[in-house]
Amino acid sequence: MSNIVVVGTQWGDEGKGKVVDLLTAKVDLVVRFQGGNNAGHTLVVDGKQFIFHIIPSGILYEDKKCLIGNGLVVDPEVLLEEIENLKKTGILIGPERLSLSEKAHIIMPYHKAIDLAREAAKGKAKLGTTGRGIGPCYEDKISRSGVRAVDLTEPEILEEKVRENLKEKNFLLEKFLGAEPLEPQPILDSYLAMGEKLAPFITDVSVELEQALKAQKGILFEGAQGTHLDIDHGTYPYVTSSNPVAGTACSGAGIGPKQLHHVVGIVKAYTTRVGAGPFVTELEDETGDYIQEQGKEFGATTGRRRRCGWLDLVVVRDSVRLNGLDSLAITKLDVLTGLKSLKICVGYEIDGERVDSRPASLKRMAACKPLYEELPGWQDNISGAREVDQLPEEARAYIKAIENITEIPASIISVGPGREETIIVKYPC
């Protein structure tokens, strides 16, 4: 049984949730390995919409086990809310269906307070963070002062950490950011109560994965956000606080690299971005508005309007290299229906010089001009296609151009939001 990693190749919002949902049918376990509730996956199943922020979207399959890895930062309130919301739809979640790594770090109220206060203080220079405390929580993880899931089950340890951390956090909030300080006791009362509810789910996910591997079970590793939001490889500082690249599936779940067999890169048929940061192919015209409206491009987590533009294969080619992609899943192809012509960015030009990879320098990024290949569009509704041959010739040519330029074959093509509105070229598992 193959173990698969699913990653985004752009700036997130590529449609990973739907692809994970499709591939879950072929595996036994689904693991989320990084990020927090600053990410969201939206699925449409039997006409019902589901939005997930922490729990892997594979939870919709009753016979699958989902795991939240140590690489995540988890807001326990959001996690419990997701469990409750699923219960309301008739999906009951117990420890037999969901595990939370005891080593995952926990987002605390002071993380969210600092996140919001920093953005407010920056004014127009703000980074566009979701304000959910993700970055400050990762900061505490790196500075070795973080609260982990296991601490929620040990009251004395939790109290010691919270009281000690608040000495520094309140000083920062009051003296530097001009925000209100926080009291320790309400935090302790709330988090110990949530810890009691989550205790049955908290376990050693790495050991559980080892047991599954020995039993030759198939595992799907689900990333959040996209490669170009990676803290190391993205458009820094307009990035997330973790590593969405495929290699993090190992460190964020607790397995060795030899256990990964196939990496699927999700490529939206055009490019979107939420918040600030460079975007070479952005369309601030009627075409951009058309794509935004047809694609319903609003963030699943923030509700913010996504910036839209032509497909940028410079960033996708970088993602091929950074993730070691084996195949592509092309999503939202149907959104482009109705456009007379389409453009694909195949390179950048900086001061008359061609550049084939994204520069690290924001100054050089700002100087980049897209080099386009233009292709004819199509007018026919493609949502009913279930084979590549059923697509219009122009749509097939668009897919072939993506494959040729990236040198990676497409394994999945999404032609609509529904689970069934998909062309499976070849299952990656």
N, C-alpha and C positions, 0 to 999 in steps of 0.2 A: 504494500500500500504506500502510495506516494505522500510525502509531506509538502505542503504548498505554502508559499508566502505571497500575500497580496499587498501590494504597495501602490501608492499614488505617484504618478510621474510628473505632476505639475504643482500647483499650489493648493492641493486639497480639493475637496468637493467634486472629485472625478466620477463618483458613483461606485465607490468601493463596496458600499453596503449591499447593493444588488448583486454584485459579482460574488461576494462572500456568501450571500444567501443561496445563489445557484450552486456554488462549489460545495457548500455544506452537505448537500445531498449525497456527495461522494466520499465523505470522510466521517470520522467518529467523534472528533473533538475539535473545538474552535477556540483559539487563544488570542486575546488582545495583548499586545506586547509593549505599547508605549502611549504617551499622551495622557489626556484627562478628559474632563467633560467640556473642554473647549472645542472638541470635535463632535460631529454628529453624523449618523448614517440614516438616511431616509429610505424606507422600503414601501412598496405598494404590493400587497398580497391579497388576492381575491377582492380587489377594490378597496381594501382597508389600508390606511397609511400608518406606518409605525416609524417612530423616530427614536434612535438609540444614541446615548452619549457615552456610556461606560460599558454596559453589557454587550458582548459580541452579538451581532445581528443573527447569528446562527441559532439563537435561543428559540426562534420560531419553530424549529424542528424538535418535536417532543422526545425523540430518541437520541438526541445529541447532547454531549456535555460541553459546557462553555466555561472558560477559565480566564480570570483577570490576572495578568502577570505582574511580576515585581517591578517591571519597567514603567508601570503607570503611576500617576498620582491620582488618588481617589477622594472625591467628596462623598462622605458616607451618607449625607442627606440626599444627594442626587441619586446614589445607588439604591437606597431604600425606596425612593420615590419611583424609580424605574421598575423595581420589583412589584410595588403596589399597583402601578399602572398596568403592568402585564396581567396581574391578578384580576383586574377589572374586566379585561378582555377574555378571561377564562384560561389564561396561561399561568399555572401555578409554578412558582420557582422555589425549589428547596436545594439543600446541599448536594443532592444526587444529580442536580442539573447545573449547578453553578458553584465555582470555587473562586475564592479571593486569596491571592498570595499573601502570606503573613508578612512578607518583606516589602509589599507595596507601600508607598508613602501616602500619608493622609493630609488632605488639604484642610487647614484650620481657618477659623474666622479671621485671624490676624493676617493670613496670606491674602485673603480677598480684600481686606481693608487696605493693605499696603499696595496691592495691585491697582485698585481704583484711585487711591490718593496719588500715586506716581503719575498715572495717566492724566489726572486733573491738573497736576503741577506742570506737566510738559506742554499743555495747551495745544497749539498747532503742530508742535513737534512730536505729538504722541505716536506710539507705534501701532495702535489699533488693536491692542490686546482685548480679549473678551472680558477681562476683569474678574475672572473666576478663580484667581489665585494660583494658577498653574505655575507661572514663572517663579514667584516667591517660594512655592513649595519645593520646586526643584533646587532652588538656591539652598534651602535648608538641608536637602538631601546631600548636596555636595559639601556643605560646610559641616556635615555630620551632627546636625542638631535637629534633624527631622523626626516627626512622629510616624511610626509605621503601624500597619494594621494590627500586628501582634500587640502593640502597646494599648490598643483599645480594650484588650482583655486583661490588662494588668494595671489596676487603678493607681497604685503607688508610683509606678514608672510614668504613667501618663501625667499625673499631677506634678511630678518633679520636672518633667520636660516642659509642660505648659507654663508653670510659674517661672522657670528659668528663661524660657524664650520670650515671655512677655516683658521682661526687664529691658531687653534690647528692642523688641518690636514697638513697645509703647514710647520709648525714647525717640525712635525713628518717626513714628506717627505724629507725636506731639511737637517735638522740637524741630524737625526738619520738614515734614510734610504738612504740618498745620491741621492734622486730623484728630479725631477724638480717640482717647486711649480705650483699651478693652479690659474688662475685669476677668480674672481667671475662673471664678466659681461657676458662673453661667456656662462657660465653655466646658468645664469639667462635667457638670451635670448633664449637659446635652450629649457630649461625646461618649460618656460612659453608658448612657441609655442606648445610644445607637450602637455602641460596641456590643451590648448584650444581644441585640437583634441580629448583628452580623456575625457573632462568634461561631455559629454553626457552619458558616461558609468559609471561614478563615483556615487556611491549610498551607502546606508546602507544595506549591504548584509544580515546582521542578521535579519533586519526587513522583507526583502524580503523572507527569509527562513521561518520566522514565519507565514507569510501570506500563503505560500505554504503548510506548515504543517496544518494550519487550514482548508485549502481546500482539505486536505488528498491526496496531491500529493506525489509521490515517489521521493526520493532524493538519489543520488549516491555521496558519498564523496571520492574524489580521492587524494591519497597521492603521494608524489614523493620520490625518493631514496628508501632505505630499512631500516628495523629495526636496523640492525647492523651498520648503519651510524648515528643513533640517537645520539644527543649531550650528552644525559644522559646515555643511555643504550648500545651504540655502542662501537667499538674498539677505544676508546679515546686515543690519540688525532686525530687518523685517521678517522675522522667522519665529517659529515656535521654540519651546524650551527643551525639546527632546530630539531624538534622532529617528525620524520616520523611515529611514532606509532599511533595506532587507536584512543587513547584518545585525540589526538590533533585535531581530526575532530571537537570536541566540541569547544575548545578554538580558533581554527584557522578559524572557520566559524561563530561562535556566536550562538550556540544552546546548549541545555542541554543534558546530557548523556542518559536520558530516550528516546530520539528521535532516538537512534541508535539501529537497530534491528538485523543486521547480519554483521559479519566481515569476509571478504574473504582474505586469505593470499596467495599471489602469490609465487609459488615455481618453480624456473627454475629446470629442470630435472638434472642439474649439477650445479656447483657453479662458479661464475665469480666475479672478483673484478677489478675496475679501480684505478690506482694510488697506493700509498704506503699503508702499513698496514699489519697486520698478516693475514695469509691465510693457515690454517693447511693442507687442502687437495689439495693444488696447485700442478699441474702437469707440470713440466718443461722438458717434453719429447715428443716423437712422438704422444702419446695419447692426451696430452694437445694441441699440434699443430693441431691435427685432429679435436678436438672439437672446437677450435678457428676458424678454416677454415670453417667447416661445419655450425657452428652457426653464421658466419659472425660477430664475436664478436669485434665490434668497437663501441666506445661510440657515442651515437646519438648527444651529445652536443659537445664533445671534439674531436671525431675522433680517440681517443687513443685506442690502442690495449688492449683488456681486458685480464687479467690473468684468466686462466681456470683451473678447477680441478674437482674432484669427488664431488658428492652431499654430503654436510655436514649437517646431520640431527641434530647435536648438536646445531648449530645456529638456525635451523628451530624450534626445540623444545623450545628454549628460546623465539622465536618469538610467538609461540603458547601461552606461558604464558604472555608475555608482551602485546600482543594485544587482548587476549581473543578470539582467532580464532574460528569460527564456521565451516568453510569449507576451502578447499585448491583448488587453481587453478594451475594445474601443466602445465608448459609451456615448449616449445621446446623439447618435448619428441622425435620428429623426428630426432633431431641432433645426438642422440646416435645410430641411425641405422648404422649398419656396424661394430660395435665393438663386438669382440668375447665374452668378459666378461665385467661386470660392477661392480663398487664398491660403496657402500654406507657407509659413516662414521657414526657409531652409538655411538661413545664415544671417549674420549681422554685418553691417558696415560701420566702421569707426574711422572717421577722417580718411575716407577713401580706401581703407584696408578691410578685407573680408575677415571675419572672425567666425569660427565654427563651434565655439563653446562659450558659455556665459561667463563674462568677466567677474572677478570677485569685487573689483572696485566699483562703488556706486557711481563715481564720477564717469567712469568708462561706460557703465550701463546706461547712464543718462544720455550719453552721446551715441548710443546704438540706434541704427536705422535698420528696419527689417528688410531682408531680401526675400521676395515672394516668388513662388510659382503659382500661376493662376490656373484653375480648373473650372470646367462648366458645372453648374449646379443641376438639380433635378426638381421636378414639380410634383411627382407622384407621391402619395402617402406610402411610406415604407413599413409602417408598424405591423403589417400582416406578414412580412417576409420571415420565413423560417430557414431558408437556405440562401447562401450568397447569390446563387444564380437567379433568385427571385427579386433581387434588388435591381434598380435601374442601372444602365450601363455607367452613367456618370457617378453613381454612388460606389459602384465596384471599382472604378478608376481612382476615386478618392481613397478608398481603403488600400488599394495596391500602392498608391503613392506613399502612404504612411509606412507600409511595410518595406518598400524599397529604400526610402530615405533613412529609416531607423535600422534596417537590416534585421528586423525581428518580425516573425510571423504573427498574425492575429489568431487567437484561439477562441475569442468570444466577441460578438458584435451586438450591442444593445440598440434596439430600434423603437423602444418605448419604455415607459416607467414600470410596467407590469412584469411580473416574474416570467410570464410566458412570452413576452415580446422580446425575444432573444434569438440570435443565431449562434448555435454552438458549432464552430468550425472544427474544433477538436478539444476534448476535455484535457486539461493539463494534468489530470491525475489518473 
